[in-house]
Amino acid sequence: MDLHSLNTPALILDRSIVTRNTERMSKRMRAHGVALRPHLKTAKSARVAKLATAGHSGAITVSTLAEAAYFLDHGFDDITYAVGIVAGKLPQAAALIARGADLKILTDNVDTAKAIAASDHGIRFKVLIEVDCGDARTGLLADSPELIEIGRILNESEHAELLGVLTHGGHSYLADGVDGIKRTAKEERDAVLLAASRLREAGLPCPVVSAGSTPTAVHGESYEGITEMRPGVFVFFDLDQLARNACAREDLALSVLATVIGHNKHIGQIVIDAGALALSKDISANAHWPQVGYGSLCDAETMAPLEDLHVAKVSQEHGVIPVTDAAAYDRLPIGSKVRVLPNHACITAAGYSCYHVVEGTQIVDEWDRVNGW
Amino acid sequence: MDLHSLNTPALILDRSIVTRNTERMSKRMRAHGVALRPHLKTAKSARVAKLATAGHSGAITVSTLAEAAYFLDHGFDDITYAVGIVAGKLPQAAALIARGADLKILTDNVDTAKAIAASDHGIRFKVLIEVDCGDARTGLLADSPELIEIGRILNESEHAELLGVLTHGGHSYLADGVDGIKRTAKEERDAVLLAASRLREAGLPCPVVSAGSTPTAVHGESYEGITEMRPGVFVFFDLDQLARNACAREDLALSVLATVIGHNKHIGQIVIDAGALALSKDISANAHWPQVGYGSLCDAETMAPLEDLHVAKVSQEHGVIPVTDAAAYDRLPIGSKVRVLPNHACITAAGYSCYHVVEGTQIVDEWDRVNGW
């Protein structure tokens, strides 16, 4: 079946590219002697998870307990839920463990550690302590006294097993160029190794030293002491990763197929049927490339860039593309198809229930996704 | 069942408020003698559609053919698909009509009009011509020659029935205050009436003169000559509508229930489990109110505003709330719940498959939604 037969907007995944991206990361992590625990928050798809875990143990990372349940149903049982848990979610986590998940949970605070230690679900929760390596989102500083306090609370409880430490060098997304990413990767490693050594010096176990973001997994110079890396968006990449030198243009596996529905010549714009819901309102790549707007246009078949055509405005189901050269109207007649490269693959993909998987312009498969919570 | 028993993030809809909002709009349109054809792109829910159409004919507006199919399945057959159609979507539209939909489609260009006129699905498409009243998104100018050309193409075809004209005063979202909205409402009406009169003067039929946006439906001074209005977000309202004086704070029916998952005191922030997917990356209200970020925090039970607490940063599943007064940590301990008012109800709701419907803090129902295309 040909690409042109799809209803639009539709989410298109290039199988050759996602395969190459996952193989490259798998090899790189093996070469560094680090286990790969890919973050499936981007793909939310068992078929992509299979590619992303190939050559490794099958361990995965998720961002919601709904993802954990979905991947468990699809045969992935070694799962780290990498968003800090709270007491109210322990019953859900316990139910997954009872169903066979080897689930790891996360905390960065004494209150939740106490709740885990005091829990009574007939199981022992495997727990990682979250460390802030400079990302300034969640996690404790590696030198904070609470790190040891939480470690002790968990280690002394029969309802918890202290597994180690976890960090996310998410500030690599804001790093300036490859050198900036290398520096962030070092900060990520230094912080998580310091936290691990402090736990060990306090006589506490720390078998797992978990780190990762796509940029730091792509450009880090040393992972010594880190036991696993958790990159996510590397499976698809996107304009934001491209703008930050984490990939090359030919690594972009994900695009949105759209149809030209209007030539608004009195204003000088082409309108497509991909708007805020089909593309998302994420404009992260604009920090480096303001000219990409809500997404860059490509030829639907060849994926060649369409000059400077980009989605400059979105409403719910409309994407508006400014036209400076009237030749664009002839090139993109009403009813013609384009493909739009998204700023941020994770957020754009979340608007869809499936991927239309292509080789060239042929649709070769349809892969499902899990959304929601 | 109590609100606190829900897994978070969850989409909360206050039944009393949505009922009051829909009753008020229904009465207002009746008082003006205008038919109400609510735009269900916001709610995408048959239960909300039932409230929004009460006191009117049951006619609705949709933004996708997936919505059209869903509402048809739920007993709504008078449906206007208010996004410009293209030839490739005519088979889908024809299939809906064959299933019983009294579907109206839309175009603003000669190419599509010709494709409709030349179609052969054994049915006659009811078609509206889209007019640009200043919104500068889609539609022809009311005084453009193509308006008559398209009218003639459609009117002369046995496969089309020219129904009239349609416009959307979407630039009311950018209007400055109530006076600005009133001016936009006048522009909307003037443009669509001009287009209608031009069609009629050319001897073409124009029984339908369709207009509307929530702000122009709330503040317009005259709808004379307009046969139907199509507001959408009025069912829920949101921070963006509030910032633009289209509603009052007590009209905000939609919120996201979230749990406090972190106190990141070393940086001065509270972290909740509602991030970019739970809230969306829409920050439209920030044009007027930069202090609301990705959403304003309220007490989960009373909906009282929590001082100036707002979500300033989001990653996929994390929302970060800057804390300037340390009392916030005591007020919102780890594990406590908050409700977040979204910038733009239509976009935030699209991340969820259902509404948890509340009266006060009691969950009284669950209403489904249709997503995707």
Contacts between the chains, C-beta under 8 A, distances in Angstrom:
chain1	res1	chain2	res2	distance
A	7	B	65	7.8
A	7	B	89	7.4
A	7	B	92	6.8
A	7	B	373	6.3
A	8	B	88	7.8
A	8	B	373	7.5
A	9	B	373	5.9
A	10	B	373	7.5
A	41	B	316	5.7
A	41	B	317	7.4
A	63	B	316	5.8
A	63	B	317	4.7
A	64	B	317	6.5
A	65	B	7	7.8
A	83	B	261	7.0
A	83	B	273	6.6
A	83	B	317	5.0
A	83	B	318	6.9
A	84	B	261	4.5
A	84	B	262	5.4
A	84	B	271	7.3
A	85	B	261	7.5
A	86	B	259	5.4
A	86	B	260	7.5
A	86	B	261	5.3
A	86	B	273	7.7
A	86	B	334	6.3
A	86	B	335	4.5
A	87	B	335	5.1
A	88	B	8	7.8
A	88	B	259	6.3
A	88	B	335	5.9
A	89	B	7	7.3
A	89	B	259	7.8
A	92	B	7	6.8
A	108	B	262	5.9
A	108	B	264	7.7
A	109	B	262	6.4
A	109	B	263	6.2
A	109	B	334	5.5
A	111	B	333	6.9
A	111	B	334	4.3
A	111	B	335	7.0
A	112	B	334	5.9
A	112	B	335	7.4
A	115	B	335	7.4
A	132	B	264	7.3
A	132	B	266	7.4
A	132	B	267	7.7
A	136	B	264	7.7
A	136	B	267	5.2
A	137	B	264	7.5
A	137	B	271	7.0
A	137	B	313	7.6
A	137	B	315	6.3
A	137	B	318	5.8
A	137	B	320	6.2
A	138	B	261	7.6
A	138	B	262	4.9
A	138	B	264	6.2
A	138	B	271	5.4
A	138	B	318	6.4
A	139	B	264	7.7
A	140	B	266	7.7
A	141	B	266	5.6
A	144	B	266	7.1
A	170	B	315	6.7
A	259	B	86	5.4
A	259	B	88	6.3
A	259	B	89	7.8
A	260	B	86	7.5
A	261	B	83	7.0
A	261	B	84	4.4
A	261	B	85	7.4
A	261	B	86	5.3
A	261	B	138	7.6
A	262	B	84	5.4
A	262	B	108	5.9
A	262	B	109	6.4
A	262	B	138	4.9
A	263	B	109	6.2
A	264	B	108	7.7
A	264	B	132	7.3
A	264	B	136	7.7
A	264	B	137	7.5
A	264	B	138	6.2
A	264	B	139	7.7
A	266	B	132	7.4
A	266	B	140	7.7
A	266	B	141	5.6
A	266	B	144	7.1
A	267	B	132	7.7
A	267	B	136	5.2
A	271	B	84	7.2
A	271	B	137	7.0
A	271	B	138	5.4
A	273	B	83	6.6
A	273	B	86	7.7
A	276	B	282	7.1
A	276	B	347	5.5
A	277	B	347	7.1
A	277	B	350	5.3
A	278	B	373	7.6
A	280	B	280	7.8
A	280	B	281	6.3
A	281	B	280	6.3
A	281	B	281	4.3
A	281	B	282	4.9
A	281	B	283	7.9
A	281	B	347	6.6
A	282	B	276	7.1
A	282	B	281	4.9
A	283	B	281	7.9
A	313	B	137	7.6
A	315	B	137	6.3
A	315	B	170	6.7
A	316	B	41	5.6
A	316	B	63	5.7
A	316	B	346	5.6
A	316	B	347	7.1
A	317	B	41	7.4
A	317	B	63	4.7
A	317	B	64	6.4
A	317	B	83	5.0
A	318	B	83	6.9
A	318	B	137	5.8
A	318	B	138	6.4
A	320	B	137	6.2
A	333	B	111	6.9
A	334	B	86	6.3
A	334	B	109	5.5
A	334	B	111	4.3
A	334	B	112	5.9
A	335	B	86	4.6
A	335	B	87	5.1
A	335	B	88	5.9
A	335	B	111	7.0
A	335	B	112	7.4
A	335	B	115	7.4
A	346	B	316	5.6
A	347	B	276	5.5
A	347	B	277	7.1
A	347	B	281	6.6
A	347	B	316	7.1
A	350	B	277	5.3
A	350	B	351	7.0
A	351	B	350	7.0
A	351	B	371	7.8
A	351	B	372	7.7
A	352	B	372	6.8
A	353	B	371	7.7
A	353	B	372	5.6
A	371	B	351	7.8
A	371	B	353	7.7
A	372	B	351	7.7
A	372	B	352	6.8
A	372	B	353	5.7
A	373	B	7	6.3
A	373	B	8	7.4
A	373	B	9	5.9
A	373	B	10	7.5
A	373	B	278	7.6
